[in-house]
Amino acid sequence: MFKPRLVMAALVAAATVLGVLLAGSALAPAQDLESKLDAAESKLAKAHERNGVLTTTIARDGERIDRLTVEVATLRKRQAAVRVRLDAKQAELDEAVAQLDTAKRRLAVMRAHLKRALVSLRERLVAIYETGTPDLLSVIVGANGYDDLVNRTEYLNRIHGMDEAIVGRVRELRDQVKRTVARLRTAKNRIEAARDAIAAEEQALATARAAVQQRQAALMAARGARVAALRRIRAHEEELDGSVAKIQAQIASRLAGYGSAPLPAGPIRGGSGGLIWPVNGPVVSGFGSRTIGGSYEYHPGIDIAVPSGTPIRAAATGTVIFTEPESSSGGYGNFTCIDHGGGLSTCYAHQQSFAVSSGQSVSQGQVIGYSDCTGYCLGPHLHFEVRINGAVTDPMAYL
């Protein structure tokens, strides 16, 4: 409710009012300090705004870094899986090459056998052509007895069997050659397919590695940008905070020098809602929710900037409910509340001293105390509240 930055705005306004009331020569220095503080506060507000934007960006960068980390881990797993598959393809290729070599050697052997079988068949055909093949009648007629007939018949059968064996062998070798050629073609296709698969896997592996490297580079760049941005914004905020604190100290010092000067009560300033203004000064902090340093808080009244010692008037006729000293009121400092009847009451905080006591009847405009900076504040101002049946409401609706 009583944050330093808002109270310092009251302090600045108080310095300006004091400069007008006390001496014309004090106006220029007060305005000069006010201008410096306004400029410093403006820069600090912009820095806070950039800080908010940067914080959001950093959060997004953090999410991006997390995603990149997951992607890097995924790509590494893919690399390992591709390597396993490449090894399996290489083993398959080696097996196919070994089968091809074996088939080639068998083909060479079978071709040699076929060549020899063809030579034997050719020689037999030449011999049959030159000598003629003995038929069964010639064998019977030329036989010398039964035993000779049996021997000649067996010989003839052997000749025919040998011829058939040679022809069958030639056919078998021919078929083996055809089957071997088919197997070689299949093996060749397998080898080509394996090579194509290996080439595709190698390309995928290269792409995965490139993606890993790119994401690792992006990850490092994001981290570097995040650290650099944090360092810059923090240094800038510290510098601006130092400037604001220095100007605030100067204003506080000047107000301390003016604090003992007597101040008049000033003219009564009427309000449109039935109450009068308890003091004449600018409202430096309104009623309700407000944002301080990026966080929200609820302000139950309004803060009116006035110098220390400014007389405080009763906003309406009523009875003093209590005058609570700083020692027991907490952040309110010296605190007074007045009951106006009908559930309406008003309260006045941060007083320098009381001019009334608990239970006393007061009239509208009567001085009830003097402003200061008791309780939780950094500069003199009046914190003014309006309550309906004990619940705070916006005082501007009654002023």
C-alpha positions as CSV (number, residue, x, y, z in Angstrom):
1,M,0.0,0.0,0.0
2,F,2.8,2.4,0.8
3,K,5.5,1.5,-1.8
4,P,8.7,3.7,-1.9
5,R,8.4,4.7,-5.6
6,L,4.8,6.0,-5.3
7,V,5.5,7.8,-2.1
8,M,8.5,9.5,-3.7
9,A,6.1,10.9,-6.2
10,A,4.3,12.5,-3.3
11,L,7.6,13.7,-2.0
12,V,8.3,15.4,-5.3
13,A,5.0,17.1,-5.3
14,A,5.6,18.2,-1.7
15,A,8.9,19.6,-2.7
16,T,7.3,21.6,-5.5
17,V,4.5,22.9,-3.2
18,L,7.0,23.9,-0.5
19,G,9.0,25.7,-3.1
20,V,6.0,27.8,-4.0
21,L,4.9,28.5,-0.5
22,L,8.2,29.3,1.1
23,A,10.2,31.3,-1.5
24,G,10.3,32.0,-5.2
25,S,14.1,31.2,-5.2
26,A,13.4,27.6,-4.0
27,L,11.0,26.9,-6.9
28,A,13.6,26.4,-9.6
29,P,15.7,23.9,-7.6
30,A,12.6,21.9,-6.6
31,Q,11.4,21.8,-10.2
32,D,14.9,20.9,-11.3
33,L,15.0,17.9,-9.0
34,E,11.4,17.0,-9.9
35,S,12.4,17.0,-13.6
36,K,15.5,14.9,-13.0
37,L,13.5,12.4,-11.0
38,D,10.8,12.3,-13.6
39,A,13.4,11.6,-16.3
40,A,15.1,9.0,-14.2
41,E,11.8,7.3,-13.3
42,S,10.8,7.3,-17.0
43,K,14.0,5.6,-18.0
44,L,13.6,3.1,-15.2
45,A,10.1,2.4,-16.3
46,K,11.3,1.7,-19.8
47,A,14.0,-0.5,-18.4
48,H,11.5,-2.4,-16.5
49,E,9.4,-2.7,-19.6
50,R,12.4,-4.1,-21.5
51,N,13.1,-6.3,-18.6
52,G,9.5,-7.7,-18.9
53,V,10.0,-8.3,-22.6
54,L,13.4,-9.8,-22.0
55,T,12.0,-12.1,-19.3
56,T,9.4,-13.4,-21.7
57,T,12.0,-13.9,-24.4
58,I,14.2,-15.7,-21.9
59,A,11.4,-17.9,-20.9
60,R,10.8,-18.7,-24.6
61,D,14.5,-19.3,-25.1
62,G,14.4,-21.7,-22.2
63,E,11.6,-23.6,-23.8
64,R,13.5,-23.6,-27.1
65,I,16.6,-24.8,-25.3
66,D,14.7,-27.6,-23.7
67,R,13.2,-28.7,-27.1
68,L,16.7,-28.6,-28.7
69,T,18.1,-30.7,-25.9
70,V,15.4,-33.3,-26.5
71,E,16.0,-33.2,-30.3
72,V,19.7,-33.6,-29.8
73,A,19.1,-36.6,-27.6
74,T,16.7,-38.0,-30.2
75,L,19.2,-37.5,-33.0
76,R,21.9,-39.2,-31.0
77,K,19.6,-42.2,-30.5
78,R,18.9,-42.2,-34.3
79,Q,22.6,-42.2,-35.0
80,A,23.1,-45.2,-32.8
81,A,20.2,-47.0,-34.4
82,V,21.4,-46.2,-37.9
83,R,24.9,-47.5,-37.1
84,V,23.4,-50.8,-36.0
85,R,21.4,-51.0,-39.2
86,L,24.4,-50.1,-41.2
87,D,26.4,-52.9,-39.6
88,A,23.6,-55.4,-40.3
89,K,23.5,-54.3,-44.0
90,Q,27.2,-54.6,-44.3
91,A,27.0,-58.2,-42.9
92,E,24.3,-59.0,-45.4
93,L,26.4,-57.6,-48.2
94,D,29.4,-59.6,-47.1
95,E,27.3,-62.7,-47.1
96,A,25.9,-62.0,-50.5
97,V,29.4,-61.4,-51.9
98,A,30.6,-64.7,-50.4
99,Q,27.7,-66.5,-52.0
100,L,28.4,-64.9,-55.3
101,D,32.1,-65.9,-55.1
102,T,31.1,-69.5,-54.3
103,A,28.5,-69.6,-57.1
104,K,31.1,-68.2,-59.6
105,R,33.6,-71.0,-58.6
106,R,30.9,-73.6,-59.0
107,L,29.9,-72.2,-62.3
108,A,33.5,-72.4,-63.5
109,V,33.7,-76.1,-62.4
110,M,30.4,-77.0,-64.1
111,R,31.4,-75.3,-67.2
112,A,34.6,-77.4,-67.2
113,H,32.5,-80.6,-66.7
114,L,30.1,-79.6,-69.4
115,K,33.0,-79.0,-71.8
116,R,34.5,-82.5,-71.0
117,A,31.1,-84.1,-71.4
118,L,30.5,-82.5,-74.7
119,V,34.0,-83.6,-75.9
120,S,33.2,-87.2,-74.8
121,L,29.8,-87.1,-76.5
122,R,31.4,-85.7,-79.6
123,E,34.0,-88.4,-79.7
124,R,31.3,-91.1,-79.2
125,L,29.2,-89.7,-82.0
126,V,32.2,-89.7,-84.3
127,A,33.0,-93.3,-83.4
128,I,29.4,-94.3,-84.1
129,Y,29.4,-92.5,-87.4
130,E,32.7,-94.1,-88.5
131,T,32.0,-97.7,-87.4
132,G,28.3,-97.9,-87.3
133,T,26.3,-99.1,-84.4
134,P,25.8,-102.9,-84.2
135,D,22.2,-103.9,-84.2
136,L,20.6,-106.8,-82.3
137,L,20.3,-109.1,-85.4
138,S,23.9,-108.8,-86.3
139,V,24.9,-109.7,-82.8
140,I,22.7,-112.9,-82.8
141,V,23.8,-114.1,-86.2
142,G,27.5,-113.5,-85.5
143,A,27.4,-115.2,-82.0
144,N,29.3,-118.5,-81.5
145,G,27.1,-120.2,-79.1
146,Y,24.9,-119.1,-76.2
147,D,27.7,-117.7,-74.0
148,D,29.0,-115.6,-76.8
149,L,25.5,-114.3,-77.5
150,V,25.0,-113.3,-73.8
151,N,28.4,-111.5,-73.8
152,R,27.7,-109.7,-77.0
153,T,24.2,-108.6,-75.8
154,E,25.6,-107.3,-72.5
155,Y,28.3,-105.4,-74.4
156,L,25.7,-103.8,-76.7
157,N,23.5,-102.8,-73.7
158,R,26.6,-101.2,-72.1
159,I,27.3,-99.2,-75.2
160,H,23.7,-98.0,-75.3
161,G,23.8,-97.2,-71.6
162,M,27.0,-95.3,-71.8
163,D,25.6,-93.2,-74.6
164,E,22.5,-92.5,-72.6
165,A,24.6,-91.6,-69.6
166,I,26.7,-89.1,-71.6
167,V,23.6,-87.5,-73.0
168,G,21.9,-87.4,-69.5
169,R,25.0,-85.9,-68.0
170,V,25.1,-83.2,-70.6
171,R,21.5,-82.3,-70.0
172,E,22.0,-82.3,-66.2
173,L,25.0,-80.0,-66.5
174,R,23.1,-77.8,-68.8
175,D,20.3,-77.5,-66.3
176,Q,22.7,-76.9,-63.4
177,V,24.3,-74.1,-65.4
178,K,20.9,-72.5,-65.9
179,R,20.0,-72.7,-62.3
180,T,23.4,-71.4,-61.3
181,V,23.0,-68.4,-63.6
182,A,19.5,-67.7,-62.0
183,R,21.0,-67.9,-58.6
184,L,23.8,-65.5,-59.6
185,R,21.3,-63.0,-60.9
186,T,19.3,-63.2,-57.7
187,A,22.5,-62.8,-55.7
188,K,23.5,-59.8,-57.9
189,N,20.1,-58.2,-57.3
190,R,20.5,-58.7,-53.5
191,I,23.9,-57.2,-53.6
192,E,22.6,-54.1,-55.5
193,A,19.7,-53.7,-53.1
194,A,21.9,-54.0,-50.1
195,R,24.3,-51.4,-51.5
196,D,21.4,-49.1,-52.2
197,A,20.0,-49.5,-48.7
198,I,23.5,-48.9,-47.2
199,A,23.9,-45.7,-49.4
200,A,20.5,-44.5,-48.2
201,E,21.3,-45.2,-44.5
202,E,24.6,-43.5,-44.9
203,Q,22.9,-40.4,-46.3
204,A,20.4,-40.5,-43.4
205,L,23.2,-40.7,-41.0
206,A,25.0,-37.8,-42.6
207,T,21.8,-35.7,-42.4
208,A,21.2,-36.6,-38.8
209,R,24.7,-35.6,-37.9
210,A,24.4,-32.3,-39.7
211,A,21.1,-31.7,-37.9
212,V,22.7,-32.5,-34.5
213,Q,25.5,-30.0,-35.2
214,Q,23.1,-27.3,-36.3
215,R,20.9,-27.7,-33.2
216,Q,23.9,-27.8,-30.9
217,A,25.1,-24.5,-32.5
218,A,21.6,-23.0,-32.0
219,L,21.6,-24.2,-28.4
220,M,24.9,-22.6,-27.6
221,A,23.8,-19.3,-29.4
222,A,20.6,-19.2,-27.4
223,R,22.4,-19.7,-24.2
224,G,25.0,-17.0,-25.0
225,A,22.3,-14.5,-26.0
226,R,20.3,-15.2,-22.8
227,V,23.3,-14.7,-20.6
228,A,24.4,-11.6,-22.4
229,A,20.9,-10.1,-22.3
230,L,20.5,-10.7,-18.6
231,R,23.8,-9.2,-17.9
232,R,23.0,-6.0,-19.9
233,I,19.5,-5.5,-18.5
234,R,20.6,-6.1,-14.9
235,A,23.5,-3.7,-15.2
236,H,21.2,-1.0,-16.7
237,E,18.6,-1.4,-14.0
238,E,21.2,-1.1,-11.3
239,E,22.5,2.0,-12.9
240,L,19.0,3.6,-13.1
241,D,18.1,2.5,-9.6
242,G,21.2,4.2,-8.3
243,S,20.3,7.4,-10.2
244,V,16.7,7.4,-8.8
245,A,18.0,6.7,-5.2
246,K,20.4,9.6,-5.5
247,I,17.7,12.1,-6.6
248,Q,15.3,10.8,-4.0
249,A,18.0,11.4,-1.3
250,Q,18.5,15.0,-2.6
251,I,14.7,15.6,-2.5
252,A,14.4,14.1,1.0
253,S,17.3,16.3,2.2
254,R,15.7,19.4,0.8
255,L,12.3,18.6,2.4
256,A,14.0,18.0,5.7
257,G,15.3,21.5,5.5
258,Y,11.9,22.9,4.9
259,G,10.1,20.7,7.4
260,S,10.0,23.3,10.3
261,A,8.4,26.1,8.4
262,P,4.8,26.9,9.5
263,L,2.1,26.2,7.0
264,P,-1.3,27.7,6.7
265,A,-4.4,25.6,6.5
266,G,-5.2,26.9,3.1
267,P,-8.7,27.4,1.5
268,I,-11.3,24.7,1.8
269,R,-11.7,22.7,-1.4
270,G,-15.2,21.3,-1.9
271,G,-16.0,18.0,-3.5
272,S,-18.8,16.9,-5.7
273,G,-19.9,14.0,-3.5
274,G,-20.6,15.8,-0.2
275,L,-17.1,15.7,1.3
276,I,-14.4,18.4,1.2
277,W,-10.8,17.6,0.4
278,P,-8.8,17.1,3.6
279,V,-5.8,18.8,2.1
280,N,-5.0,20.6,-1.2
281,G,-2.5,18.7,-3.3
282,P,-2.2,16.3,-6.3
283,V,-3.3,12.7,-6.0
284,V,-0.1,10.7,-6.6
285,S,-1.6,7.2,-6.1
286,G,-5.2,6.2,-6.8
287,F,-7.6,3.7,-5.2
288,G,-7.6,0.0,-6.1
289,S,-5.2,-2.4,-7.8
290,R,-1.9,-1.1,-8.9
291,T,1.3,-2.6,-10.3
292,I,4.6,-1.9,-8.4
293,G,7.8,-3.4,-9.8
294,G,5.9,-5.9,-11.9
295,S,3.7,-7.1,-9.0
296,Y,0.1,-6.3,-8.1
297,E,-1.2,-4.9,-4.8
298,Y,-4.4,-3.3,-3.5
299,H,-4.4,0.3,-2.4
300,P,-7.4,1.0,0.0
301,G,-7.3,4.8,-0.4
302,I,-5.7,7.7,-2.3
303,D,-2.4,9.4,-1.5
304,I,-2.4,13.2,-1.7
305,A,1.0,14.9,-1.9
306,V,1.5,17.7,0.7
307,P,4.5,18.9,2.7
308,S,5.1,18.0,6.4
309,G,3.0,20.1,8.8
310,T,0.2,20.7,6.3
311,P,-3.1,21.1,8.4
312,I,-5.6,18.2,7.7
313,R,-9.3,19.1,7.7
314,A,-12.2,16.8,8.6
315,A,-13.9,15.9,5.3
316,A,-17.3,16.1,6.9
317,T,-19.0,16.7,10.3
318,G,-18.8,13.7,12.6
319,T,-17.3,12.0,15.7
320,V,-13.7,10.9,16.1
321,I,-13.7,7.1,16.3
322,F,-10.1,6.9,17.4
323,T,-6.7,8.5,17.1
324,E,-4.2,5.7,16.9
325,P,-0.5,6.4,17.4
326,E,2.2,5.2,15.1
327,S,3.4,2.6,17.6
328,S,0.2,0.6,17.3
329,S,-1.1,1.4,13.8
330,G,1.5,-0.3,11.7
331,G,2.2,1.2,8.3
332,Y,-0.5,3.9,8.8
333,G,1.6,5.9,11.2
334,N,-0.4,8.4,13.3
335,F,-3.9,7.5,12.2
336,T,-7.3,9.1,12.7
337,C,-10.8,7.9,11.7
338,I,-14.1,9.9,11.9
339,D,-17.7,8.5,11.9
340,H,-20.0,10.7,9.9
341,G,-23.2,8.7,10.4
342,G,-25.2,6.5,8.0
343,G,-22.3,4.0,7.8
344,L,-19.9,6.6,6.3
345,S,-16.5,7.1,7.9
346,T,-13.2,8.7,6.7
347,C,-9.6,7.9,7.8
348,Y,-6.4,9.9,7.7
349,A,-2.9,8.3,7.9
350,H,0.8,9.4,8.2
351,Q,0.0,12.4,10.5
352,Q,2.7,14.3,12.2
353,S,0.5,15.0,15.2
354,F,-3.2,14.9,16.3
355,A,-5.3,18.0,16.8
356,V,-8.4,16.1,18.1
357,S,-8.9,13.2,20.4
358,S,-11.1,10.0,20.4
359,G,-14.8,10.7,21.0
360,Q,-14.6,14.3,20.1
361,S,-17.2,15.9,17.8
362,V,-15.7,17.8,14.8
363,S,-17.2,20.0,12.1
364,Q,-16.6,19.8,8.4
365,G,-13.3,21.7,7.6
366,Q,-12.0,21.6,11.2
367,V,-8.3,20.8,11.5
368,I,-7.9,17.3,13.0
369,G,-4.1,16.9,12.6
370,Y,-1.0,17.7,10.6
371,S,0.6,15.7,7.7
372,D,4.0,14.1,7.8
373,C,5.6,10.7,7.0
374,T,4.9,8.5,10.0
375,G,4.5,4.8,9.4
376,Y,5.5,3.2,6.2
377,C,6.5,6.0,3.7
378,L,9.5,7.8,2.3
379,G,8.0,11.3,1.9
380,P,5.3,13.4,3.5
381,H,1.8,12.9,2.1
382,L,-1.7,12.2,3.4
383,H,-3.3,8.7,2.9
384,F,-7.1,9.3,2.8
385,E,-9.7,6.5,3.0
386,V,-13.5,6.5,2.7
387,R,-15.3,3.5,4.3
388,I,-18.9,2.4,3.9
389,N,-20.0,0.2,6.8
390,G,-16.3,-0.5,7.4
391,A,-15.5,-1.5,3.8
392,V,-13.1,0.8,1.9
393,T,-14.4,2.4,-1.3
394,D,-12.9,4.8,-3.8
395,P,-12.7,8.3,-2.2
396,M,-12.8,10.0,-5.6
397,A,-16.6,9.2,-5.7
398,Y,-17.1,11.5,-2.7
399,L,-14.7,14.3,-3.5
